[in-house]
Amino acid sequence: MFRNRSSSNSLYLSLSAEDSPGRRSLWRWWNQLSRLQRSLIYIIILIICITIIYFIPNTTISSSDSFLVKEIPNNAETANVQLLKDESIVESNTVTGQLQNPELANQLHVGVVNPPFQQQQIDEPQYLQNKVQFNGPTNDKQQAVVEAFQHAWKGYKKFAWGHDHLRPITGGYQEWFSLGLTLIDGLDTAYIMGLTEEYKEAKDWVATKLSFDVNKDVNLFEVTIRVLGALLSNYHLTGDSMFLDKAVDLGERLLPAFETPSGIPYSDVNLATRRAHSPKWSPDSSTSEVTTIQLEFRDLSRVSQDSRFEQAASKVSQHVHGLEKTHGLVPIFINPSSGQFLMYSTITLGARGDSYYEYLLKQWIQTGKTIDYLRDDYKLAIEGIQELLVKKTSPNKLVFLGELVSSGKNQRELKPKMDHLTCYLPGTLALGVKNGMPEWHMKLAEDLMNTCYQTYAIQPTFLAPEITYFNMQSDGESDMYVKSNDAHNLLRPEYLESLWYLYQFTGNTTYQKWGWQIFQAFEKYTKVQNGYTSIGSVKNPDNTRPRDMMESFFLGETLKYCYLLFSDDRHLLDLSKYVINSEAHPLPIRDE
Ligand code: DMJ
C-alpha cells in the first residue's frame, strides 16, 4: 500500500508499471497518494513548467501590438509616456504586454528582447509603414486638453462605462445604440494624446465586451462614422487585427441596409436581425447620411479584401452623381425605393445636407484623386454655394450661408439661417485648396471662419448656439440673432475642426488663439463634476440650463481637434497621408 511506503520510494513506485493507471483508474491512484506524495508531484510539475518557460525563446512581446510603451521624462509632467513606432529607440525593459497580433509583431520584429535588440528591416504593407508616432502633449494648452479628456473619461468610466453617453450631472448614462459609443469614439483620441492607460482599458473592453448582436435599430450613418470609422482608424494606428475583425463583423451587419430597389440605403438597420427599413417618421433617407459612409466602407473593403462594402457604398455615390441637382446642390431627402430626391426639400450646408459635400472631396482624396466625377461634383457644388447660398449680413457684411427652403409653390426661397454644423465647411474648403481646388475657395473659407467665430464671440458665454439667424435688412442693428429654442450648445466640434485645418495650412496663430478662447469657454460653462455637459442656453451665463448629457463626439472630435490645433507640430496628423472622416477618425489615403 502507498501509505506504508517512504515518500521517495512511493513516488518511484507510483510511477512504476505495477501501480500504473493502466491497471487502475488515474483518479483512484491519485486518491491513494499521501498528502506529501501529492505535494512532491506538484513541485516537480512546477519545476518542469518553469524550466520550459525559461528556455523557450521569448517571441511574444507587444503591448498594443504595434505601439510600444516607453516611460520618458516629459516637460508637461503628467504625460510621461511615449508611444514608439521606431524600433531603434525601443529598450528591452520597456516592453510589456501580450501578443494579440502575431503577424504584425513579426512584421515589426518587436519580439526579441534578450539578447540585446538589433535593428531589423520592417517588411509590412505600405499603409502600415505610415503609422504616426505620438509623444503626448508638448505645451500647456495641449496639456489642458488632455486633462479635460481625462476628466471626462473618469466620469464616463465611473458612471457610464460601456454605455453610449455619460450623464455627467446625475451620474448615469444614456443608451442610444448600446454600442459603448463614447468609449469607441474616444479611443483614437486617447491614442493620439498618448494616454496609454486609458487606451488600453478601452481597447480591452472593445476586445472582450463589444458585441454587435444588439437587437435594436441603429442609424446606418451614425454607426458608420462613429463606430466603423473608429474601429478602422484604430486598426490603422495600431495594426491590431482585433479592430479589423470587429469592423468586418459590423460591416456585414450594416450591409442589409443597402438592399433597396435603388441601392440608396435605408436609414435604419437592426444589427442582430439584420433587417433594415426607413425611419418611422418618413419613407425617405437623409441625403447627407447616405453619402457619408463611403470613406469607411471603401476602407473596410481595402483592409478586408472584401469588395462588397465598397461596391455597395460607391453605388450610392454614383447614383447621386447621376441625379439632377441645383447647380451641384442637393435636396436633403432621398427615397430608397425610387432613388429620387424629395422634390423641393431644403438645400442646406447644415443638418442632413452638410457632409454630402465633405465626402465628395474626401473620397476623391482618399482614392488618390483618381475618381474625376467626385472632384467635378465638388467643384460644381462650391460654385453653387457661392452662387445661391452665400449672403452678407447688415450692417457689418459678414459672409454666411443661407438655406433654400420650400416656399410651397414648387419653388424655394432663401432663409438667412445657419446651423453650427455648417462651420465644418471652411476646413473642407481649405483642404480642397491644398489639394488643387481653385484659390477663391480659400477666400470663402476665411470669410466663413470669421462669421463662425462671431457666432461664438457675440455670446456672453463665448459659446456658439446650435442655430444662428442673420440680418440682411439694411435698417437692422445687429448682424445676427438667436431664437430661444436654438440657443443650446451640444459641445459640437465643427468650428474647432475648421480652425485646425486653417491653422494647419496657413500657420496663422490667430486660429489657435480663437480655439483657445472656445476651449476656455467649454471649461468655464460646460465642465461639471463628472465630465462636460451640453447646455440649454449660450445666451445667459448665469443660467446656462445644463442638459446633463455628454455626446460621444466631445471625446471623439471636439477635444481631438483642440489637441491637434494647439500642437507645436502643425502636422501632428499628416494630411498628406490621412483623410479624416466625418467623426474625426483618420483613415489612410491610398491610390486605387
Ligand atoms: C458628428 O457626429 C459628426 O461630425 C457629424 O458629421 C455631424 N454631427 C456630429 C457632431 O456635431
Boltz pocket constraint, residues with backbone or C-beta under 6 A from the ligand:
constraints:
  - pocket:
      binder: B
      contacts: [[A, 225], [A, 355], [A, 421], [A, 492], [A, 493], [A, 494], [A, 553], [A, 557], [A, 582], [A, 583]]
      max_distance: 6.0
